[in-house]
Amino acid sequence: MVETINTLVIGGGQAGVATSANLRKQGVPHLVLERDRIAERWRTWRWDSLVANGPAWHDRFPDAEFTELDPEEFAPKEAVADYFERFAGDRNLPVRTGVEVTKLERHGSGFRATTATGTIEAQNVVVATGPFQKPVIPTVISDPAITQLHSNSYRNPKALPEGAVLVVGAGSSGAQIAEELVRAGRKVYLSVGPHDRPPRRYRGQDFVWWLGKLGKWDMKAPTPGTEHITIAVSGAYGGHTMDFRRLAGLGVTLLGRAGDYRDGVLNFANDLRRNMENGDANYLSVLDEADAYAKANGLDLPEEPEARVLRPLPDCVTKPTLTLDLKRESISTVIWATGFKLDFGWIDLDIFEGDGRPRHQDGVTEVPGLYFMGLPWLSCRGSAFIWGAWKDGERLAGLIAERG
Ligand SMILES: Cc1cc2nc3c(=O)[nH]c(=O)nc-3n(C[C@H](O)[C@H](O)[C@H](O)COP(=O)(O)OP(=O)(O)OC[C@H]3O[C@@H](n4cnc5c(N)ncnc54)[C@H](O)[C@@H]3O)c2cc1C
């Protein structure tokens, strides 16, 4: 069966839904194909207790509020998925679920998408298959006695075997998982690489508010290829600043960047102190910029000098552990919170760099009619986040409507 449509959107996460809503506003006939359910990754690729990293007033589309939540609350992941499902349902957006595109290729002046149930031909295609597609596990630990999982498969402390847990990676996922595990009474080791760690709140405002005021959400990528900065933030337990000293105080042993593994021993770089100090410098720079902004704009916000007081570095940082004998430390589980890579193997078009990233300018590729949505730094820092996807969707829908 061959179906034709003006614009095909592939992927029904927030980026696909945002694109669809904006195409509808522009009157562009379109279809969204989603292989699972709407916002599936919020449902099944994330741990049970996850809440949004930004408060409900911020982590949403401008067109719809989280009606059942206080604006300052952090939406639980199921509420986030329900929100997108309801958003699409209320607007009767043309999302067809349970259909995977297995091949996308050029066809005449447009494109042909292959699915198990038929072929779809379109003049325009928006690929919205996610910023985080394939889990990355950087090191091989060849010990069948150790349970290893990526953060996308972690669910809750009870689902792990008894014993200590090593969490590798201290972005938002790794830091939040480590905190949940230590609070559940586990012995936890956390490998901390380079990271940013903005304050959760400062002078009465959430950091997402400050990033907006300081123009950081709209920031362009500093240098191509250096886009990914690990950011450690958390909305868990009502939201708090991710300070690794506090985690050490709860009993987490901090380690440097994980290296190679041999004969039961995992090695760590001697970079923990530097990573912590750079993280502190990032934290303090946000306070400095916020203060300068408040002064320049005459904002009447309560001063907060105590936010600048940092506790001394814990012993595990000043006297770092550089090797870990996993058996001796009774480590039964390693959780790799080490990020994701892109996987566009199903797109048969010559638009990819050697590292698999598509060539594009703010989501517009060199192939007329082909667009990407939702990728990290697609047009700016906010692109892979909920409201950023809306802005990109609005802009790309406008371009598609012009193109016809
Ligand atoms: C742990 C975690 C927490 C996050 N928390 C926040 C947060 O609090 N706030 C925030 O703004 N952002 C957050 N993000 C970032 C971002 O919002 C999410 O990653 C979000 O899921 C990205 O939405 P998306 O639509 O771009 O991609 P995805 O949610 O990945 O959606 C892509 C969809 O495409 C489908 N698909 C893929 N390939 C095909 C195919 N070939 N055919 C058909 N369908 C296909 C997938 O099934 C999927 O449903 C978080 C990310 C992670 C990993």
The ligand as a Tripos MOL2 file, in Angstrom:
@<TRIPOS>MOLECULE
LIG
   53    58     1     0     0
SMALL
NO_CHARGES

@<TRIPOS>ATOM
      1 C1         16.6200   10.7070   32.0970 C.3       1 LIG1
      2 C2         16.2010   11.8950   31.2810 C.ar      1 LIG1
      3 C3         15.4780   12.9150   31.8880 C.ar      1 LIG1
      4 C4         15.0900   14.0430   31.1370 C.ar      1 LIG1
      5 N1         14.4040   15.0120   31.7750 N.ar      1 LIG1
      6 C5         14.0340   16.1250   31.0940 C.ar      1 LIG1
      7 C6         13.3030   17.1570   31.7340 C.ar      1 LIG1
      8 O1         13.0170   17.0600   32.9020 O.2       1 LIG1
      9 N2         12.9370   18.2390   31.0040 N.ar      1 LIG1
     10 C7         13.2380   18.3470   29.6860 C.ar      1 LIG1
     11 O2         12.8650   19.3570   29.0580 O.2       1 LIG1
     12 N3         13.9560   17.4020   29.0650 N.ar      1 LIG1
     13 C8         14.3430   16.2780   29.7270 C.ar      1 LIG1
     14 N4         15.0500   15.2920   29.0910 N.ar      1 LIG1
     15 C9         15.4780   15.5470   27.7010 C.3       1 LIG1
     16 C10        14.3580   15.3350   26.6560 C.3       1 LIG1
     17 O3         13.2540   16.0970   27.0070 O.3       1 LIG1
     18 C11        13.9290   13.8920   26.5400 C.3       1 LIG1
     19 O4         15.0210   13.1300   26.1660 O.3       1 LIG1
     20 C12        12.7910   13.6640   25.5200 C.3       1 LIG1
     21 O5         12.3910   12.3350   25.5820 O.3       1 LIG1
     22 C13        13.2010   14.0190   24.0910 C.3       1 LIG1
     23 O6         12.0300   14.0250   23.3030 O.3       1 LIG1
     24 P1         12.0680   13.7270   21.7400 P.3       1 LIG1
     25 O7         10.6820   13.7390   21.2560 O.co2     1 LIG1
     26 O8         13.0550   14.5920   21.0700 O.co2     1 LIG1
     27 O9         12.6750   12.2570   21.6670 O.3       1 LIG1
     28 P2         12.1150   10.9080   22.2680 P.3       1 LIG1
     29 O10        11.3770   11.1040   23.5150 O.co2     1 LIG1
     30 O11        13.2760    9.9790   22.2650 O.co2     1 LIG1
     31 O12        11.0420   10.4710   21.1670 O.3       1 LIG1
     32 C14        11.4060    9.9540   19.9220 C.3       1 LIG1
     33 C15        10.3580    8.9510   19.5260 C.3       1 LIG1
     34 O13        10.6620    8.4540   18.2410 O.3       1 LIG1
     35 C16        10.2780    7.0980   18.1710 C.3       1 LIG1
     36 N5         11.0400    6.4900   17.0740 N.ar      1 LIG1
     37 C17        12.3890    6.3130   17.0200 C.ar      1 LIG1
     38 N6         12.7400    5.7740   15.8470 N.ar      1 LIG1
     39 C18        11.5950    5.6240   15.1380 C.ar      1 LIG1
     40 C19        11.3140    5.1050   13.8370 C.ar      1 LIG1
     41 N7         12.2790    4.6790   13.0100 N.pl3     1 LIG1
     42 N8         10.0220    5.0720   13.4220 N.ar      1 LIG1
     43 C20         9.0200    5.5280   14.2250 C.ar      1 LIG1
     44 N9          9.2430    6.0220   15.4770 N.ar      1 LIG1
     45 C21        10.5180    6.0630   15.9140 C.ar      1 LIG1
     46 C22        10.6200    6.5650   19.5380 C.3       1 LIG1
     47 O14         9.8520    5.4150   19.8470 O.3       1 LIG1
     48 C23        10.2820    7.7460   20.4510 C.3       1 LIG1
     49 O15         9.0010    7.6570   21.0040 O.3       1 LIG1
     50 C24        15.4420   14.1510   29.7760 C.ar      1 LIG1
     51 C25        16.1710   13.1210   29.1730 C.ar      1 LIG1
     52 C26        16.5450   12.0070   29.9190 C.ar      1 LIG1
     53 C27        17.3370   10.9050   29.2370 C.3       1 LIG1
@<TRIPOS>BOND
     1     1     2 1
     2     2     3 ar
     3     2    52 ar
     4     3     4 ar
     5     4     5 ar
     6     4    50 ar
     7     5     6 ar
     8     6     7 ar
     9     6    13 1
    10     7     8 2
    11     7     9 ar
    12     9    10 ar
    13    10    11 2
    14    10    12 ar
    15    12    13 ar
    16    13    14 ar
    17    14    15 1
    18    14    50 ar
    19    15    16 1
    20    16    17 1
    21    16    18 1
    22    18    19 1
    23    18    20 1
    24    20    21 1
    25    20    22 1
    26    22    23 1
    27    23    24 1
    28    24    25 2
    29    24    26 1
    30    24    27 1
    31    27    28 1
    32    28    29 2
    33    28    30 1
    34    28    31 1
    35    31    32 1
    36    32    33 1
    37    33    34 1
    38    33    48 1
    39    34    35 1
    40    35    36 1
    41    35    46 1
    42    36    37 ar
    43    36    45 ar
    44    37    38 ar
    45    38    39 ar
    46    39    40 ar
    47    39    45 ar
    48    40    41 1
    49    40    42 ar
    50    42    43 ar
    51    43    44 ar
    52    44    45 ar
    53    46    47 1
    54    46    48 1
    55    48    49 1
    56    50    51 ar
    57    51    52 ar
    58    52    53 1
@<TRIPOS>SUBSTRUCTURE
     1 LIG1         1 GROUP 0 **** ****
